[in-house]
Amino acid sequence: MDISFNGFENSTVTFLTDEKIPAGTAVTMADTGRVMPSVSGDIPIGIAVSSTETHVCVCVKGAVKMPCDSNVTVGYLNIGTDENGRLTENEYGPGKFVIDIDAGAGIATVLL
């Protein structure tokens, strides 16, 4: 892609967590109110930006890059995550706009 969406309308929120979560990881809100890495079937609330052992900064709005499975295409997609925490389609997930796919790297740019 020849256009950069880095920082486009990004909003971040700091949440409590029980573990350090690597930047770029899709995250989900647990029943405890703490954030954890997304797993198969989860609907992510956003992407981890930075983390300590107790807090994680999550991008909840804007353009984000995240790992995706090979079935993700450009356009609107009801999002979820697969067993590896990668973006995939989930019929119950919210509709989000996938604006770019780097198929070689397995990375999608999504507007949250």
C-alpha positions in Angstrom: 0.0 0.0 0.0 1.3 3.5 -0.9 -0.7 5.3 1.8 0.0 5.3 5.6 -2.9 5.1 8.0 -0.6 5.2 11.1 -2.2 7.3 13.8 -5.5 7.8 11.9 -8.1 8.7 14.6 -6.4 6.4 17.1 -7.8 6.2 20.6 -6.2 4.2 23.3 -7.3 3.0 26.8 -5.3 1.6 29.6 -6.7 -1.6 31.2 -5.7 -3.9 34.0 -4.1 -7.3 32.9 -2.7 -10.4 34.6 0.2 -10.7 32.2 2.5 -8.7 29.9 0.9 -8.7 26.4 3.2 -8.1 23.4 2.4 -5.0 21.2 0.4 -5.9 18.2 -1.6 -8.6 20.0 -5.4 -8.7 19.6 -6.9 -8.5 23.1 -10.3 -9.4 24.6 -12.0 -8.4 27.9 -12.2 -11.3 30.3 -15.1 -11.9 32.7 -12.9 -10.4 35.4 -12.8 -7.1 33.7 -9.1 -7.5 32.8 -7.7 -7.7 29.3 -6.1 -10.8 27.9 -4.8 -12.0 24.5 -7.6 -13.1 22.2 -8.0 -16.8 21.4 -10.1 -18.8 19.0 -13.6 -17.4 18.6 -13.0 -14.3 20.7 -14.1 -10.9 19.5 -11.2 -8.5 20.1 -11.8 -5.1 21.7 -8.5 -3.8 20.2 -4.8 -4.2 19.8 -2.2 -4.0 22.5 0.1 -1.0 22.1 2.3 -1.5 25.1 2.1 -3.5 28.4 3.6 -4.1 31.8 2.8 -7.1 34.0 -0.3 -5.3 35.4 -1.5 -2.8 32.8 -1.9 -2.8 29.0 -2.5 0.2 26.7 -5.0 -0.9 24.0 -5.8 0.9 20.7 -9.6 0.7 20.6 -10.3 3.0 17.7 -8.4 3.9 14.5 -6.3 2.2 11.9 -4.4 -0.8 13.3 -2.2 -3.5 11.8 -2.8 -7.1 13.0 -1.9 -10.6 12.0 -4.6 -12.2 9.9 -5.5 -15.6 8.4 -5.3 -16.2 4.7 -9.1 -15.9 4.2 -9.3 -12.2 5.2 -10.0 -9.9 2.3 -10.3 -6.1 1.9 -13.8 -4.8 2.7 -16.2 -5.1 5.6 -15.7 -8.1 7.8 -17.3 -9.3 10.9 -14.2 -9.7 13.0 -13.0 -12.3 15.4 -9.7 -14.2 16.1 -8.5 -17.7 15.4 -6.6 -20.1 17.7 -3.4 -18.1 17.1 -5.0 -14.7 17.9 -5.0 -13.7 14.2 -7.8 -11.7 12.6 -10.5 -13.9 11.0 -14.1 -13.8 10.2 -16.6 -14.3 13.0 -20.3 -14.2 12.1 -21.1 -12.7 15.6 -18.3 -10.1 15.6 -18.7 -6.4 14.8 -18.4 -5.3 11.2 -15.0 -3.5 10.6 -13.4 -2.2 7.5 -10.3 -4.0 6.4 -8.5 -1.4 4.2 -5.3 -3.3 3.3 -3.8 -6.8 3.3 -0.1 -7.6 3.1 -0.6 -11.3 2.1 3.1 -12.1 2.2 3.4 -10.9 5.8 -0.1 -12.0 6.8 -0.9 -8.5 8.1 -4.2 -6.7 7.8 -4.8 -3.0 8.3 -8.2 -2.6 10.0 -10.3 0.5 10.9 -11.6 -0.2 14.4 
